[in-house]
Amino acid sequence: MNVRELATRAAAEASRLRAKYGIGPSDAVCPFELADRIGLSVRLIALSSLEAIYAREPSPVILLSTERPAGRRRYSCAHEIGHHVFGHGTCLDQLFDDDPGAWSSDEFLAHRFAAGLLMPKIAVEAAFDRRGWSLKSPRPNEVYVVAQNFGVGYTTLIGHMECTLRCVLSSVATGLLKQKLTQLRSDLAGFQIDQDLLVVDDHWGERPIELEIGDVAVIPPSAGFTGACAIRKTKPRVHIAATISGSGSVALNNSRSIEIRVSRPRFTGLARYRYLEEPADAE
């Protein structure tokens, strides 16, 4: 197969899998939960030189590096799901090369599958449209919000919009990539952010809000928060600060409640257990 045929096959399989598990065409996906539904065990471990590992035998398992940012871990998880659904053997994925031409056909297939699973074209278009934002000339803060909604990295979404969806020009992508994320996070929150920042608006979908202790999520001014895993603060902008592992919920202005989950930074173990409260947290 040539590159175009591989890309078409990857997108079709991602679409098929989303439909099989009842994921709407414009919905965001949690790849960890999808892996569980497929029957794939996902484990977080300390890997210094690898992104992830997929092993088919003796039972299918995905190993993800705790050394990578949250968005990267989700993308890697989706990538490894791709190896699984395409019947590939054991794969040790090193740090992703930004040049697709350097990848094997299996790696390219898994890469484009992950993009199609997490950021299908219709979902990206809908995310910008429902917020009234331009898809062709988005501002950095708008790209950041949409990327967090999908659970992927800022630069990952820009690269996808430029090279795969081709909805932004290279000049636009270059300008977006010049934005420093530390400054962007602080501007969005209204104060210095030392870890990760999510911006949860009324257009957030059904995907749970996933944080690590120390992360912050800006929420609408009238949104409520229930739970012991975070603290709701009103200044300088209404936000919740993740404090202990556990779960809670954010009630948005449109009468929807979104689950919020908080885990320890660099949690190691089975991914499905990363949000469980620990004895020390309950004291």
N, C-alpha and C positions, 0 to 999 in steps of 0.2 A: 504493500500500500504506500501511496505517496502521502505527503504531509496533509494535503487537503482531505484525502479519504480518511486518514486517521482522526483528524479533527472532527469530521462529520460523524464518524462512528462513536467518538467519545461523547459528543453532545447528545446524540440520540440515546445512548445508554444512560447518561445522566438524567435525561428527561423521562425515560422509561422507569428508572428507579424512583424518581420523585413521584410519578403517577402511581406506581405500585404501592407506595406507602402513604398515599393520600396527602402528599405535600402539594399545595397549590402552586401554580406556575409563577406567582409573584411573591410567595412566602420565603422567608429566611429559614435556613436549615441549621440544626445543631448536629454536626457530623458525629459527635460522641454518642448521642441518642440514636441516630440512624444506625451506627455500627452495632449497637446493642440489639436493635430490632432485626438486623440482618443475621445476627448470631456471631458477630465478631467481638472478641474480647479486646478492650483497649486498656493499656497499662502505661502509666507515666513513670519514666525512669530518668536518671541523670546520665545523659549522653553528651559528651563534650564535642565530639567531632561529627556526629550524625544528626540528621533531621529526624529520621524515623526508620523503623524496621517493620516489614510485613513478613510473617512466617505462616505458611499454610499448614505445615505439619508440626506436631501431631494434631493440633487443633488450631484453627485460624486465630491469629493474634496480631494486634498492632501495638508496637512500642513507640512512644513519642518522647522526645527530649524535653525535659523540664527547663532546659537552658534557653529555650526559644520564647519569644513573646507569645502572648495568648493567641493573637490572630494567626501567627505562623503555625502554632500547634494545631489549630482547627483546619487550616489549609492542608497541613501534612496529613492529618487524619483523613480528610476527604481524598487526598492523593493515594493513600494506602488502601482505602476502600476501593478505589479504581483498580489497583493491582488485584484485589480480591475478585471483583466482579468480572474482570477480564481473564481470570484463571491463570494469572502469572505465578511463578514460583516465588521462593523467598527472595526478598529485595532489601538491600541495605542502601538507603538513600542518604547520601552525604549532603552537605550544604548545597542547595539548589543553584545550578549555574544559570545565570540570567540569559544565556544564549541558547534558545531551543535547538539550534543547529548542532549543539554539542551533546544532545541527549540521544539515547537509544529510542527505538520506536515504542518500546514498552513504557519508558519514562515519559515520553511525549504524550502517549495515550492517557496515562494516569494523570498527567498535569492538566490536559485539556478536559478530562472528565471532572477533576476537582473544580475547575473554573465553571463548568457547566452545571455542576451540582450546587455550588454555593452562590454563584452570580450569573444565572441565566439571563440572556438579553432582556426578556420580558420583565424580569424582576428588577433589573437595574433601571430600565425605562420607567417602570411604575413607581419606584422609590423616589426618583427625581420629580416625576410628574405630580404625584399626590402632595408633594411639598411646594409645588409651584416653582421649581428650580430648573434652570437650563441644563440640559444634558450635554450640549455641545460646548458651552463655555461656563462651566461651574466654578464657583469660588472654592478656595481651599477648605474653609469651614464646612461647606456643603458636602464635599467629597468625604471629609472626615466623618460627618454624621452618618452618611449612607454606608460607609465602610464598616463602622461600628455596628450599624443595624444588621449587616450581613455577617458580622463576626470575623471580618478579615482585616488585614493591615491596610493602611492608607496608601502606601506605595503599590501594594498588590492590586487594589481596585483601579488605580491610575493606569498601571500597566495593562490590565485587562480591558479597560475602556479604550486605550490607545491601540493596542496590538491585536486584540481578539475581536472586540465589538466594533472597533474603528468608528467610535462616535465622538472622539475628540482628536484634534490635530496634534501632531508631534510637538508643535510650538506651545500648544495649550498644556500638554502633559509636562513639558519641560518646565514651564512656569509653575505648575502645581508642585512639582518635585523640589523646587527651590525653597518651599516653605519649611521652616524648622518645626518639627512636631512638638518640641518642648514649648515653644512660644505659642503654637496653635492651641495646645491644650490649655495653657494658662489664659489665653484670650477668651476661650469658650467658657471656662469656669469662672473667670473673674478673679482668680488667685493662682498662686504657683502650684502646679501639680507635680508631685515627685514620682508618681507611678502612672497608672493608666487612667484614662478618662473616657467615660461613655456619655453621650448626650441622648437621653431618652425623651422623645417628643410624642405627641398624640398620634403620630403616624407609625410608631413602632409596631411591629407585627406581633405574632404569638410567640416568637422565640424567647426563651427566658433571658433575663438580664444576668449575665455571668460576670462576677467580679472576684478579685483576690483581695485579701486583707490589705488595706492601704489604698485601694482604688477608690475612685469617686465617680458618681453618676449624677449629672445635672438632670433635673426633672422639671416638668412644668410647675409654675408657682402654686397652682391649686391642687397638684397631685398629692395624694396621701401615701404614707408608708406604714406598713405593719410588719413587725418582726423584731428579733433581738440581734440579728446579724449585722446591722448597720445603724447609723444615727442620722436622722433627718435634720438638716441645718437650713436656715433661711438666708444667711448672708455669706458672701456678697450676692450670690444667686442661690436659689433653692437647689439643694443637692443632698444626696445621701452619701455618707462615708462608710465604707465597709470596715468593720471592726473585728468580727469573729466569724469563724466558719458556721454555716447554717443557711437557713432559707427564710424568705419573707415574701411580701408582695407590694407592688406599687399600683395604686389606683389612679388611673389616668382620667383626664377630663371627659373622655367619651364613655365613661362608665365601665371601662375594661380594667381588669386587674391582671398585671403581668408578674409572673413569678420572678423573684430575685434570688440568686444563689451566690454564696460567698465561700471561697475555699482558701486554704493556706497557700502562700506563695511557694512555688516549686514543690507542690504536693507530689509525693511518689506513692504509687500503688494503683489499684484498679480505678479507672477514671470515674466509674459510676459512684464511687464512695467519696469523691473529693469534696463534697459539700456537707457531709455528715458532721454533726457537732461532735467535738471531742470532750472527754471529761473535764479538761482544763477550761474549756469554753463555757461550761455550764456552771462553773463556780461563781 
